[in-house]
């Protein structure tokens, strides 16, 4: 049986197939290679080697699909372990194989795909040379670009396709891609014209990819793509029968939308959100890569202030509610970020959000092993907590507070900051919410963060303590003071760079604390012992007159109520008025 011809036919066919059927084709290729090696019936020549290397180049950039990646690895094993041994009598072909694989390595590096099997068979010098080869010099770009630009206007389809592919590869180089030069060459209208070439999926795909790379540049370069009508040309491709073309259109529109609110709103105005949702709803027909890219693009359409109207983003909520149950971490991360943006909208409809039963899953994700998932999940909770007290009380449970308490002990500063911020929102609520925070034993954690935490975490923990102190009932105030809140507030006042808004609220909280309850004089004494008077004095000449007056008023209160204050003031050489 002529295995060689059969394998070559399969290798040629796979280049023209959609990625969703690559797994089956790769399986057949692997089986045929294995049989050919076992029966020693493979005619191995430079053409076969080149075809196998081309296959790796075609498949690897998209090998995020676990099943596809496994098949790639099977073929790599055959190429690297079995093929060389079959060439033990042919030094020329062995050398050809090595050279071709080194070229393959260089191309795969462009896609940031550095497979261990490839890397381990080459020396460090060879790998470094391959990396360097992926970054053409300015001279090489200057030589290649005019040729590609000329060919892109050819009447010959094959020449045009090759030129478009060449442009796309130039735009994909890792360091200093020549986006500016390509834009200046005036090829954007031509590339957009290629998007309209029905049934020429390869050309549509390459043109869309090249435009995607241009749109990933500066805002000015993104605008150049938009102003030539790329959005309107990309939208019909979202319904292309070719999945690669559909995915590339999604990617391009996601890049454009991510450039800022103006571009985002232009993409939205073309009605793409329902189309993105439809793609994700048929996820069982899609590759992992399509689902990831579409989820990412969709969350780009609902982010950035000023936000679009909630009614626009509302279209995405049900699918995000579904995607947060995905087994793919990237999909969950982008879905959670999408939810975090929407829950921050000024016209956010919390009742609709809660009707989708999203919140229970968000609580689960707060305990996820991935910090990338924990952070946006936590942001969702914090945003909802900042809604009115009625809504905050609906979601505040011992289970949620337990999650927040655990996150305050995280090694990640960002998670500690987000958790403290979320707690501060709940602490700004009624005494019932403050009591739940007390019962969860979170106050001592906040006090520790104020004393030893990172500056950002310390500020959010301070807000939580200030909010709790301001709204506390008398018995709760006793607990807070015994726990060390007064000393924490003194600690915050030591930093004169503390934001004015926090200082104002802190001084208001102190004034309330010193004025209420049967133990208010004990509270005052604790503040004095923490050098509170001295700390307040540094705010007497603050640039904000409101803070100055607050500091003077509290000093006056302490002076009138403390029999020891006069002596203390004399010792510290502090003025009292």
C-alpha positions, 0 to 999 in steps of 0.5 A: 500500500502506498502510504506516502501518497495517502499521507501527502494527500491528507496533509494537503487536504487538512490545510483547507479544512476548518479547524473543528475537523482537524482533530479527525484528520490529525488522527488519520495522519498519525495512524497512517504515519505509524503504519508506514513506519512499522511496515517500512513502506514510507518513502521519505523525501524532502517533500514529505518532510516539508509537508509535515513541517507545514502541518505543524506550522498550520496547526500549532497556533491554534492548538489551545484545544486540548484534543487538537494539541494531543494530536499535534503531540502525537505527530511531533513524537513520530517526526522527532523519534521515528522519522530520524531513525528511519533516515539513519542511512541518509545523512542528506535527508537527516540534515534536511529534516533538521533544517526544516524543523529549525525553520518550523521553530522560527515560525512557531515562535512568531505565534509564541508557541515554543514546544518543548519537543522542538526546543530540546533537539536544538542547541541554545545558539540555534534557538536564539538564532531562530528567535532572532530570525522572527524579528526582521531588520528594518532593511528586510521589512523595507525590501519585502513590503513594496513587493507585497504591496504590489502583489496585493493588487495582482489579478492573480488570486494565488499571488494576491493570497500569498501577498496578503499572507505575507503582510499578515506575517510581517504584522505579526512579528514580535518586536516592532511590527511595521504597522505604521509602514503598512498603514502608510502604504495605503493597503487597508482599503484593499484588505477590506475589499478582500473581506467581500470576496465570497467563497474565498475563505482563505483570502477573507481569513488572511485579510481579516487577520492582517486588519486585526493586527493593524487594529491592535496598534495605536489608537490612530492605527485602529482609527485608520482601520475603522475609518475605511469601513472595516466594521461594516465589512467585518460584521457579515463575516460573523455569519460566514459558513467558515468557522475560521473566518467567523472567529477572525472577524470576532477577534478583529471587532473585539480589538477595535471595541477595546480601543475605547468608548468611541470605537466600542459604540461604533461596533455596538451600533452595528448590532453585533452583541446578539450575533456574539451571543448567538455564537456562544449559545451554539458553543457545542458547535464551536472550538475552544478558541472560538468560545474564548475569543467571542467571550473576550470580544463580548466583554470588550463591548460592555466595558470602559466608562462612560458605559453604554446604556444598561439595556445594551449590555443587558443582552449579554447578561444571560450568556455570561450567566451561562459561561461562568459555569464553563470548564475553561478558565479563560472563558470564566475569567472574561465572563466574570470581568464582563459581569463586573463591568455591568454591575458597575453601570449607573443604571444597573438593574440589580433585580434583573441580575439577581433573577438570573441566579448568578450570585450563587455561582459568583460566591463559589468562584470567590473560592476558586484556586485561580486568582484571575477568577477570584478578582473579578468575582470579588469586584461583582460582589463589591459593586452590588454591595455599593447598591442601596442597603436593601440590596446589600442586605439581600446578598450579605450572608455569613457564607459571603463574609466567610469568603471575604475573611479568607481573602483578607488573608490572601498573599495577593495584595490586590485581593486583600484590597478588593476584599477590604473595599467590598467590606467597606461597602457593607460597613456603610450600611445599617447597624445590622450589617455592621453586626454581621461583620463584627460576628464574622470577626473581620474587624481585627483583620482590618485593624491588622491590615491598617497596621501592617498592610500595603498602602492600597490595602491599608486605605480600603481597610481604613474606609471599612473601619471608618464606615463601621464606626460612623454607623455603629450603635453604642454596644457596637462602638464598645466592641470596636474600641476594645478591638483597637479601632481608635488606635487604628484611626490614629495610625491612619492620621499619621500619614498626612498624604492620606486622601482628603475624603478619607480624612474627612470621614475619619474625623466625622467618625471620631467626632461621633464616637467621642460624643455618644455612649456612656463610655465616650470619655474612655474612647477619648482617653484611648485616643489621647494615649495614641498621641491623637492630639499631636496627630490632629494638630498637624491638620490645623493648617491643612489646605482643606478648611473643612479638615482644619475645622474638624481637627480644631473641633475635636481638640476642643471636645477633648480639652473640655472633657479630659481632666488630663488634657491640659497637662498633656497639651503642655507636654506636647507643646500643642495649641488648643483653642 
